Amino acid sequence: MLRSPAFPIRAVDTTGAGDAFDAVFVFGIVERWEIEKAARLANAAGALCARRIGARTGLPTMQELMDFLRRFGDIPQMTSPSLQPLSERSKVDGVE
């Protein structure tokens, strides 16, 4: 059994928090992250989403997600090309 603790936040609106969690978790699995890493980032995405009003307005950017995790001492290594800006990804993928 895997446990990934929640982040202490002041929730404003939980609409979309579960969707944010699911999206990041599935993304992590597709990118072949370790399950613990996918769960931790997914928890962070859900937490950040709940801090703002609205499901879409609460969705964090990858930079917001990384900054949030660093505040809690979590510094995941993000080497996947899919986490880079699209302008950089095209160079990695060989497509201009």
Phi and psi in degrees as a GROMACS rama.xvg file:
@    title "Ramachandran Plot"
@    xaxis  label "Phi"
@    yaxis  label "Psi"
@TYPE xy
-105.586  132.731  LEU-2
-120.256  133.509  ARG-3
-132.011  109.024  SER-4
-64.4847  149.465  PRO-5
-73.9299  159.303  ALA-6
-91.0056  139.874  PHE-7
-76.04  110.988  PRO-8
-134.757  167.22  ILE-9
-101.801  102.424  ARG-10
-72.6111  134.378  ALA-11
-105.53  -42.114  VAL-12
-154.459  116.478  ASP-13
-86.7776  2.19595  THR-14
-60.0528  121.619  THR-15
93.0261  -11.1051  GLY-16
-62.8567  -42.1588  ALA-17
-66.7657  -38.0184  GLY-18
-64.8744  -40.6433  ASP-19
-62.7009  -44.5275  ALA-20
-57.0256  -52.803  PHE-21
-58.1107  -45.0001  ASP-22
-62.1384  -46.2016  ALA-23
-70.3184  -38.2959  VAL-24
-62.5676  -48.4657  PHE-25
-63.3757  -41.2931  VAL-26
-56.9987  -45.7485  PHE-27
-61.5079  -40.6472  GLY-28
-65.3932  -43.9373  ILE-29
-61.636  -36.7387  VAL-30
-81.1804  0.662486  GLU-31
65.9601  35.9303  ARG-32
-72.0377  158.652  TRP-33
-63.8191  146.928  GLU-34
-59.7583  -35.7145  ILE-35
-65.0186  -39.9877  GLU-36
-67.0621  -43.9071  LYS-37
-61.1785  -42.5511  ALA-38
-66.4616  -41.411  ALA-39
-65.5272  -45.2197  ARG-40
-66.814  -36.5691  LEU-41
-64.7721  -41.8432  ALA-42
-59.9351  -42.6996  ASN-43
-63.7955  -41.6311  ALA-44
-63.2142  -43.3746  ALA-45
-63.3381  -41.2435  GLY-46
-63.8186  -46.4245  ALA-47
-63.3181  -37.9792  LEU-48
-63.0199  -36.719  CYS-49
-75.0038  -8.8168  ALA-50
-85.0122  -8.08319  ARG-51
-125.27  158.577  ARG-52
-80.0869  130.508  ILE-53
101.765  140.742  GLY-54
-65.8349  -44.1655  ALA-55
-83.3625  -37.7999  ARG-56
-67.9716  -22.2422  THR-57
-83.4752  -13.7927  GLY-58
-63.4203  128.049  LEU-59
-82.6901  155.011  PRO-60
-79.6004  167.111  THR-61
-62.284  -36.0704  MET-62
-65.3394  -42.9791  GLN-63
-61.5752  -39.3329  GLU-64
-63.7699  -46.3347  LEU-65
-64.7356  -42.7491  MET-66
-62.0831  -41.8757  ASP-67
-61.4263  -46.6661  PHE-68
-64.0144  -38.6443  LEU-69
-62.4448  -34.0959  ARG-70
-63.0676  -24.018  ARG-71
-101.72  9.88129  PHE-72
83.0578  6.54657  GLY-73
-95.6354  120.21  ASP-74
-127.796  83.8013  ILE-75
-70.8479  146.277  PRO-76
-82.9098  122.252  GLN-77
-117.338  93.8271  MET-78
-107.705  -3.93461  THR-79
-66.2886  132.688  SER-80
-58.3122  -27.2399  PRO-81
-71.3538  -10.1902  SER-82
-95.048  -1.6512  LEU-83
-88.7537  157.573  GLN-84
-56.3589  150.286  PRO-85
-55.8467  -35.3089  LEU-86
-62.8614  -34.562  SER-87
-80.7151  -34.7988  GLU-88
-61.1399  -38.7784  ARG-89
-63.0979  -33.3274  SER-90
-69.102  -38.8383  LYS-91
-68.7648  -42.7471  VAL-92
-77.2853  -8.73134  ASP-93
81.2891  15.4494  GLY-94
-113.609  131.272  VAL-95
